[in-house]
Amino acid sequence: MWNLSKEIIESYTKYNLLPIHETDQDWETALREAKEECEDLIGQLKEELEDVKEELLDVLPSRFIQYVENGTLNQPTLPKTVREDYLQWIQTKEKEFEEILDAANVQTQEAVTYLPAEVQNIFEESLHDSTIERIERTNHTLHLYINTDGGFSSKSLIHFIFQNVLDEVSDETLQVGQWLIYNELKKTEDGFAFRVLFDCPDAEWTIKMKNLDAKYYYRPVTYTRLSDEGALDEISFAEYVAQLNRKHHYWLITPHLTCEIRSFSENIHLENGKLEFRENEFVVTNGKSSFVYQLDEYNPVHFIYTDVYEDPYGHLNEQVPTDKIEAAIFSDELELQVRAWNTLYANAEELADIINQVLWKMTITEESEMMLHAYISHFYKEGILTEPNIKKYRTFLNS
């Protein structure tokens, strides 16, 4: 039995089509700000409701229909009891969806225990928001390469190997570039079954196979550092290679082939192949196959992977001395600020006095709001916030 399906995702999406302000205070703030900005908030909300009206009517309980029809469901004139009922309905649906995701995860974690360690390691992290990078079919085996750069996995490129495929069903043909949204794995009598819900285009894909294996690769730490600095596409290939740790193993993985890099010399030596640069292109040859990539479309820096994981942000966990924490937080050095906040986060009870002192002095800005939200929530759960700070950051704790 599958927990996930395309229909479940579509229904959940519809449940959240029309967010509304949750409290009288939220409405007062929104209306005041709209007036100050000379915006027609009421008119905008009417348009938002009209845009989702048809889909919303498909899933709303009958008790809310009249408020959709008269256009007041997302207006300040909506009776408070109805507003609270509607918000509770949304919360209930969100909880039900979370339970479905939890059940899918439980089934997946039970199934992976029968599979190799590499597969188990992959499913320890989320595949959400990964994309298909390459699809290869040979006999009864499917090779699916997943790029996780936009996702939540520490593994940058995952190579799934679906062995002895028994069946494959999808309402859309798999495409390079499709986004992986949700997935579920289960053990079957004949082997395993894997279901993925994709986006762009929407698709439900299910594959049954006798076995599942996998390999995975990481971006070099140099790649992440340069990417964060916005310098990745400005550095030359030779300069990039010069910064790589020569003690690690590397692979050149393009949209068409995977080659182990034997050495970085004047000309990179590949296993059974070579990499050659020309004026406006580079050519990768592997065995009898050659692939040409235009430099204005492809940067070879993006094709280099390693099997060694290095945390690119590990240095941000270096503790700041207690007597320097406050100065670090109010300094102009972003990295030093992050280290200081991480120090407080990891030692909340011990450093409670400093935390409250810093928070009381903090000025809440649009730039700091998101960051503060995460830390304040943590400090509140640790029970170390003073009453003045609880009052100051009440909106953070109620959201």
Buried (B, 14 or more C-beta within 10 A) or exposed (E): EBBBBBEBBBBBEBBEBBEBBBEEEBBEEBBEEBEEEEEEBBEEBBEBBEEBBEBBEEBBEEEBEEBBEEBBBBBBEBEEEBBEEBBEBBEEBEEEBEEBBEBBBEBBEEBBEBBBEBBBBBBEBBBBBBBBBBBEEEEEBBBBBBBBBEBEBBBBBBBBBBBBBBEBEBEEEBEEEBBBBBBBBBBEEEBBBBBBBBBEEBBBBBBBBBBBBBBBBBBBBBBBBBBEEEEBEEBEBEEBBEEBEEEEEBBBBBEEBBBBBBEBEEEBBBEEBBBBBEEEBBEBBBEEEBEEBEBEEBBBBBBBBBEEBBEBEEEBEEEBEEEEBBEBBEEEEEEBBBBBBBBBBEBBEEBBEBBBBBBEEBEEEEEEEEEBBEBBBEBBEEEBBBEEBBEBBEEBBEE
